[in-house]
Amino acid sequence: MRMTAAMTRPSPFGHPFLLGFDEIEQALDRVAKGANDGYPPYNIERLPRTEREPERLRITLAVAGFTRDQLDVMLEDSQLVVRGRQVEERERHFLHRGIAARQFQRTFLLADGMEVLGADLANGLLSIDLVRPEPDRIVRKIDIGARG
């Protein structure tokens, strides 16, 4: 009988000098698992700072056929989750059905400090604006004590 060893991917976070990075490794695993589904297609763009608005990111999803009532944008812990739910309309009689009612969930993992400014639906495109507030620069002198 031939035994085969399970193939395991070595973790880049398994190095002894990298301590406390378990959450990052789990986040990367979640992103890798969710990246396989290509629906709905989306863009992510960086919008420059203006006089009125800070630099921000805009996620735009192509959600043609969905209404506002059929879309949910949720912030769950550090994840931005966009869900779309269409219900089958039983009273309609199609001679040809090429556009299926479908559901989707698209998840984006957000870095600490990212804030969702808002969402807008226009012409079949759902746009979600995000911003990372500029952190206050903290400089602190650490006193060195003397022993003995």
C-alpha positions as CSV (number, residue, x, y, z in Angstrom):
1,M,0.0,0.0,0.0
2,R,1.4,3.4,-1.0
3,M,1.0,6.3,1.4
4,T,1.0,9.8,0.1
5,A,1.7,12.8,2.2
6,A,-0.8,15.7,2.1
7,M,0.6,18.7,0.2
8,T,0.7,21.7,2.5
9,R,1.8,25.2,1.5
10,P,4.4,26.6,3.8
11,S,3.3,29.8,5.5
12,P,5.3,32.9,5.0
13,F,4.3,33.8,8.5
14,G,5.8,30.6,10.0
15,H,9.2,32.3,10.4
16,P,10.2,32.5,14.1
17,F,10.8,36.3,13.9
18,L,7.3,36.9,12.7
19,L,5.1,36.8,15.8
20,G,1.5,37.7,16.1
21,F,0.7,37.6,12.4
22,D,-1.9,34.9,12.6
23,E,-4.8,37.3,11.8
24,I,-3.1,38.5,8.6
25,E,-2.5,34.9,7.4
26,Q,-6.2,34.1,8.1
27,A,-7.3,37.2,6.2
28,L,-5.1,36.2,3.2
29,D,-6.7,32.8,3.2
30,R,-10.2,34.3,3.2
31,V,-9.3,36.6,0.3
32,A,-7.8,33.7,-1.7
33,K,-11.0,31.6,-1.2
34,G,-13.3,34.5,-2.3
35,A,-11.3,35.5,-5.3
36,N,-12.5,32.7,-7.5
37,D,-16.0,34.0,-8.3
38,G,-15.9,36.7,-11.0
39,Y,-19.4,38.0,-10.6
40,P,-20.1,40.8,-10.4
41,P,-17.1,42.4,-12.1
42,Y,-15.7,45.4,-10.3
43,N,-13.1,48.2,-10.5
44,I,-11.1,49.8,-7.7
45,E,-9.7,53.2,-8.3
46,R,-7.9,55.8,-6.4
47,L,-9.5,59.3,-6.5
48,P,-7.1,62.2,-5.8
49,R,-7.6,64.7,-3.0
50,T,-9.6,67.8,-3.9
51,E,-10.2,71.0,-2.0
52,R,-13.4,69.5,-0.5
53,E,-12.6,65.8,-0.2
54,P,-9.6,63.7,0.9
55,E,-7.9,61.1,-1.2
56,R,-10.2,58.1,-1.4
57,L,-10.8,54.7,-3.0
58,R,-13.8,53.9,-5.0
59,I,-15.1,50.4,-5.6
60,T,-17.4,50.2,-8.6
61,L,-19.4,47.0,-9.1
62,A,-21.4,46.2,-12.3
63,V,-24.8,45.3,-11.0
64,A,-27.1,45.8,-14.0
65,G,-30.6,44.6,-13.3
66,F,-30.4,45.0,-9.5
67,T,-32.5,47.7,-7.8
68,R,-31.5,49.5,-4.5
69,D,-33.9,47.2,-2.6
70,Q,-32.1,44.1,-3.9
71,L,-28.6,45.3,-2.8
72,D,-27.1,45.3,0.6
73,V,-23.8,47.0,1.5
74,M,-22.6,45.9,5.0
75,L,-19.5,46.5,7.1
76,E,-18.9,43.3,9.1
77,D,-15.8,43.7,11.4
78,S,-13.1,44.6,8.9
79,Q,-14.9,43.3,5.8
80,L,-17.0,45.3,3.4
81,V,-19.7,42.8,2.1
82,V,-21.9,43.5,-0.9
83,R,-24.8,41.2,-1.5
84,G,-27.3,41.1,-4.3
85,R,-30.5,39.1,-4.3
86,Q,-33.0,38.9,-7.1
87,V,-36.1,36.8,-6.8
88,E,-37.6,34.8,-9.7
89,E,-40.7,36.5,-11.1
90,R,-43.2,33.6,-11.5
91,E,-45.9,35.7,-13.2
92,R,-43.8,36.5,-16.2
93,H,-43.8,34.2,-19.2
94,F,-40.5,34.3,-21.1
95,L,-40.2,33.2,-24.7
96,H,-36.4,33.3,-24.2
97,R,-34.6,33.7,-20.9
98,G,-31.0,34.9,-21.3
99,I,-30.8,37.0,-18.2
100,A,-31.1,34.9,-15.1
101,A,-32.1,36.2,-11.7
102,R,-29.1,35.5,-9.5
103,Q,-27.6,36.2,-6.2
104,F,-24.0,37.2,-5.3
105,Q,-21.8,38.1,-2.4
106,R,-18.6,40.1,-2.9
107,T,-16.3,40.7,0.1
108,F,-13.5,43.2,0.4
109,L,-11.1,43.0,3.4
110,L,-10.4,46.5,4.7
111,A,-7.3,47.7,6.4
112,D,-7.5,49.1,10.0
113,G,-8.8,52.6,9.9
114,M,-10.6,52.4,6.6
115,E,-14.0,54.1,6.7
116,V,-16.9,53.8,4.2
117,L,-18.1,57.2,3.1
118,G,-21.2,56.0,1.3
119,A,-22.6,54.1,-1.6
120,D,-24.4,55.2,-4.8
121,L,-26.3,53.3,-7.5
122,A,-26.5,54.8,-11.0
123,N,-26.8,53.3,-14.5
124,G,-26.3,49.8,-13.2
125,L,-23.1,50.6,-11.4
126,L,-22.8,50.5,-7.6
127,S,-20.1,52.8,-6.3
128,I,-18.7,52.6,-2.8
129,D,-16.3,55.3,-1.6
130,L,-13.7,54.6,1.1
131,V,-11.3,56.8,2.9
132,R,-8.4,56.2,5.3
133,P,-8.2,59.2,7.7
134,E,-4.7,60.6,8.1
135,P,-3.4,59.3,11.4
136,D,-1.9,61.8,13.8
137,R,1.8,61.5,13.9
138,I,2.8,60.4,17.3
139,V,6.4,60.9,18.5
140,R,7.2,59.8,22.0
141,K,10.5,59.8,23.8
142,I,11.1,56.7,25.9
143,D,13.2,57.3,29.0
144,I,15.9,54.8,29.6
145,G,16.2,53.8,33.2
146,A,19.3,52.7,35.0
147,R,19.5,49.5,37.0
148,G,21.8,49.1,39.9
